[in-house]
Amino acid sequence: MALQGAFAVVADSPARDLVEALRAAGAHPIIEARWADAATALAATELEAVIVAEPCADCAHAVALQTVLAERREAAGGLYMPVIARTRDDGAAALPDALVIAASAPVERLLRRLSLALRMRTLHGTVLRRMRTLVSRGELLPELPAGDPLDEASVLVAGRGRSYPGLTVAVGERVGLVGALSAESAARALSVRDLDGVVIGEGFSPRVIDALLTVLAEDVRFRELPVMVLGGNPTAIEPYAIEIANLERIAEGPQRLVECLLPYVRLHAFGERLKRMLKSLDARGMLDPDTGLLAHEAFWRDLNRAVGDAEKRGVGLTIARFSFARSDRRLSLDAARLVGRLMRQVDFACREADHSIFAVFTETDLRAAHVVARRIASVLKNTMLAPDRKHIEAAVTLATLKPSDSVDSLIARVVGEVAAG
């Protein structure tokens, strides 16, 4: 990928390999700054990205640079600006939320990560421009979801053995956790879940780790996921580093792994949020940017239309309601996105304010809808976990359209029915 725009390289020692690689990729201008001068040098510069080529010895310099970069982002309307930091094994990144990479990693690998981060910047810029354009036309817009993307992120942790409990606790304290004790269960989670990162812990043989990395490398859906491998042979990940750009090996333990992982997870979750927002804008707000399901008003409009069509054509229509005894925002969003993945193209759904989910199965009688709804509920139960690590039970109620039904009576029955099964 050709680089365009200004890039900053911060280091007290010349980073010739990095500067030459950036220049060869088309970056211009390239601003080289020492840590003591970085805040001043970059204060009035329109930057595409910042690369920290070596750690900072003085925390005050890092804080000053972080303040300047925050000011630059605010001046650009909040537009995301990548910060990539080379780090040694025993040190954290000088700047919060920097995307870390081992100092020993080839410069080509750093440029691949930079390229992915710049795609996110481009996507963010596209969403912001579309929103400004629609606002200028006086159109009502869905709001861009706010809050930390980590609050709705999910990470798959695969592993076993004595280190696995500590690893799952370290990850689960910060993001939604999907646990897997085998390569097979990890592959199942990859097939049905919207994930923002993968952690491969200890306890697996080299053959199993190779199998997991092969799955991630060969499927284009997973190549942009951040993937962290705890411990293991340093050379084991090298064959996969070309296809999995955000692949990193961490040898220092779960806490260090989480420190390195979270900025990548936050960025991936932010990118998924932007993609849903772009689809919502394309649909003129008919899609909910939080879940990807129909927005509330669009759902009720489509339900009225579907009921009228079913009555006119004499075909079946069944509505299901999935409700959860204990559900917070993260679990609710997780469930809604899972439902969206599992439904047919001709069906539609929405998430309600009480975290329940309505799903409409068109041209479907009660028996067939019951089979589909139970399958969805089973997937929800087997893949979603509450903060206390217990599985979430989805209560399912169904109602099929009768000749005497209106939308109100149909909804009244599905809300009041006893849970199916």
C-alpha angles and dihedrals in degrees: 000000000000113000121224129188136024122326128188126214114195119197139123090224123053112269096203097161092054096043092049092049092050091048092049089052091055103260112156132205103020112195115204114197137173117231093252091054102033098095092051095041094052100037095101101026127113100226132189094195144342124226119197102207096186138012122273119247095197119056091202091064091050092050091049092051092046090053092051093048091050089052091050091052091049090050088053092054094262094303111169115253118193120234115190120186131194109219137184119236094258100042138076126226114277092225122056115247093014114151102242127214129178113266089230094055116114114262089239089064091051090052091052090055090046089052092054092048091050090053087058090051089051092049091049091049091050092052093048092049092048091050092050091049094051092045090053088056091053095246122151111244135199110247119254104248110259132206132060111321087220088072089071101029125115128202128195113224114193121185147089140213132063096320095053098081092051091047094051091048092050092050096037093055090066108028142015110288129221110184127203127180095187141034089248095056090045090054090050091052091050090053097053108023133080099230131185098193146001128222121192109198134191126286098065124109119242088254092057092046089050090051093051094047090047091056091050094046098047098049114072090209091070104037094094095048116111107246122192123189116199114220120323131119112330091225095049095087098043097091089056100042093089096058097033102053096183096050116132136169117219119194101175101078141264099306093052090046091053091049090055095040103050099069090052092047091048091051094048092048089048090052092052088050090053092049091053090047092051090052089049091052091048088052092049092245097311091122124065108238090210097058109010088235123115116294115248099259093042091052095053091045091052091045092055090049093047093049091050091048093048092051092047095048097035095235129138128266127181130183125204129196121205114197133176128213092213118022135149129189095276094050091044093053091044091053093046093052091047091052090050091054094048100046126092120254091249093055127078138197145179138199118240128216091256089059093252119131127224115205123186119206109199122210088008129125125216096264095052092042090051090057092049094045093049090050091052091047090051092053090048091051095047098045107033123079130190119225089265088059093248120134119257117241115215114207109212127203125178138191128182125211116264126197090252095048129116123189090261094052092045091053092044090056096047091048093046100040122107112255112275119247 
